[in-house]
């Protein structure tokens, strides 16, 4: 009996092994390592099949997502389009992969503020999924949530609200009334109401979500602290500054216990607490917290990263408020250059910071 394995089978198994290693690195957030092993897996499969397997398209898609996570937007776009090109050679057996690639490409465009492009690919992905799944599948609901988020950003609030509600009902049917999946979308709906300044509705929904998540995960789970932070923002907008401060300090303590003192989540909460202190009139403490957030972000990402640029913008906002226009202008300019280089002139954040820069320039001219 011949016990020797077919050489191609050995190569395929090796490629699949590398693919699994890449997925594990990706799940842990180790994107450079994931990129390397996805490339090794891709090369192994291509050496056997060329690009005549739908699995090749799937690996391309996974590789594209690691580029995306590393802010390598051009590389990600090219890889996603390569994956789509392969998917288009296959009929029904390629539909689910094609829908995934289109959704990922839409998310890429969405993150860059290219909202019309993103909407097109979300809709194309949705059409495929509704043809191969039922209209209330989890995959369809996920796209509904993504489109709702996009409509939120485009100011199409009524459409966003309707889609969030549809998504919530699907998740409740699939996962249960008190599931964290449904709670997550309810939190998104609360964020929409917050945007519309319907703060009572937002507060009620955030509290409801918070209770459900605490009952399911306990008081110190990452899902729980995200909602605590969102609720604190609503308290701040309702001038409930003490309630907001108490919640945010609790969030900081939880995050330090979970991740240590210099995690990106803590930087975000320092920023939120700085806003509360600013609104309370405690400008010195507000500035200190903004600078602590900036220090963490620069250490984690470097000076020319969008997260660092957000801190530049936040400190500039504070300086503009207290009349330090020269310092504000310098920081706005730095933030603007980062976003311009990363995303281009048409991204909403680039536009917002440009407007801030123009406003502080006008203020200087009027002094």
HELIX and SHEET records of a PDB file:
HELIX    1   1 UNK A    7  UNK A   27  1                                  21    
HELIX    2   2 UNK A   31  UNK A   49  1                                  19    
HELIX    3   3 UNK A   54  UNK A   69  1                                  16    
HELIX    4   4 UNK A   73  UNK A   87  1                                  15    
HELIX    5   5 UNK A   92  UNK A   94  5                                   3    
HELIX    6   6 UNK A   95  UNK A  111  1                                  17    
HELIX    7   7 UNK A  115  UNK A  132  1                                  18    
HELIX    8   8 UNK A  138  UNK A  154  1                                  17    
HELIX    9   9 UNK A  157  UNK A  175  1                                  19    
HELIX   10  10 UNK A  180  UNK A  195  1                                  16    
HELIX   11  11 UNK A  199  UNK A  217  1                                  19    
HELIX   12  12 UNK A  222  UNK A  237  1                                  16    
HELIX   13  13 UNK A  241  UNK A  259  1                                  19    
HELIX   14  14 UNK A  264  UNK A  280  1                                  17    
HELIX   15  15 UNK A  283  UNK A  301  1                                  19    
HELIX   16  16 UNK A  306  UNK A  321  1                                  16    
HELIX   17  17 UNK A  325  UNK A  343  1                                  19    
HELIX   18  18 UNK A  348  UNK A  365  1                                  18    
END                                                                             
